[in-house]
Amino acid sequence: MLFRSSFPANTELPWHWHPGEEIFYVIEGAVTLSRRGLPDTAASAGEVHKIAPQVIHAGRTGEVGAELVIFRVHTTGEPERYVVD
């Protein structure tokens, strides 16, 4: 799956995981990537980040939103993502 996604300022994505690998490129703005058990990672315009399959993660924007290109290896027949508490 390959898509472009816009996240307005002060957006919070819920904790979730994907059955396949996810790679994202920040076109503009900034986003904070949170992965359970790891320090938060700031992702700014021009940066690429990778999330391994089945890693529980969340994302949030601050005062500035973000525009991302997301590439995800998606397992046929599986949901796009699994939301967790």
Secondary structure, 3 states (H helix, E strand, C coil): CEEEEEECCCCECCCEECCCCEEEEEEEEEEEEEECCCCCEEEECCCEEEECCCCCEEEECCCCCEEEEEEECCCCCCCCCEECC
